[in-house]
Amino acid sequence: MFLTSFAHRDRLFRIAERWFSGRAEPEDVRSLTEILICDVYIVRETLDVLSRRLLEMIYPAGIKQEKIRFKGELRDLLCRDSRETTPRVASLLSRYLENPDYYYRETPINASVLLDEKGHLLGSYRVKRPKRIAEKANRRIADWIFGNVLDHARQMALARAEQSGVPLEQFMTPPEEMAKEFIAAEEVIAGRFRDGTIEFDRNALMIQDVGALKIVADDDTQQKFTTMARAAKDIKVLEQEQFSGNFRATNMIFEVAWDAEHVCRRYKDEKAWERYKDRGIPAEDLGRGLEPLLKDAEPRISIEVILTTFPDLVESELGSSIHEERIIAQRDNKYYKGYIPMNVEFLVEFLFAVGFSPRDRLEEVPIKVWGRYLPETLGSYIRKLYALPDHDFFG
């Protein structure tokens, strides 16, 4: 789990690396809390400044901003947008208005929308929620672990082929034997987590879209924006990918510098520390500002920039490529569903929960990658972080 949108990504990666091997250190809880306070604030403030700068490249008129907390607010805003639409867009908006509760209105989102003077949606930005980061970490790590398991299973098959004096490509393995080899290989990988000998690949575990900006523009304006963004000397375009089909958009990953002076000043001006009470750090420490937390912070972070048209945005919110259903499909369509990736998701979610909780220490990491758990177990551990009772009829 290497979050390139975080300024302390190396520090967070080292904590996660230890936790995946079941090893917590005394200062980890404080470190997690500091990272989640500091780095999320950096991402949010950087997005706020960057979104206005990038939108003004193509929309020089006045831009106003509104915060939203639920997807229903965004979908209601689309219905109020008065720009000229296609028959398909009109149909989708009409269907939504007939039965808005069918469209996941209560889905939480930590976002801001940017509008012009007529109320047209120009863009939005958001910081990905911890649950979604945990799910994405699951998929990334599952892919990486699956490759490790397959490699080990192949080595087992190769050894048996050599014993039989048959080249591997001609060696036939019965399906039941292949299944046993895969299970045995999975247990070997789990053992490497347990004894701390697993070697993590940062590139394979990289997540670059914790902070994201979506820009709404027609195709010609998108092309103009892409040209101008690539010409900016302080922006580095790391990736660009085109999506087509039900979901049409251009996804770009920008690497940008963040302004430490601006971020620290904003933290003090809005007394942001008041939002972070009951996080296990004394209020007087938080009130000193972000400066003490900036040690070892990277000067540049990654931001995802998504370019889409208004019809495609409506399609992604209300049509055949509705965002929540893509999330459900991602959850259901994982080809590797062993206990290891599920444990990784539980562990990452627990790691974030620790950083948000009032706890200031943790005796041990309760979820082991090599163990087996139910979602109820994770829920129980998280409730304990907040000293909440478990619900039990016979308690």
Beta strands, then each sheet from edge to edge (+ up, - down):
strand 1: 2-3
strand 2: 64-70
strand 3: 108-115
strand 4: 121-127
strand 5: 206-207
strand 6: 211-216
strand 7: 235-243
strand 8: 249-257
strand 9: 300-308
sheet 1: 1+ 5+
sheet 2: 2+ 3- 4+ 6- 9- 8+ 7-
end
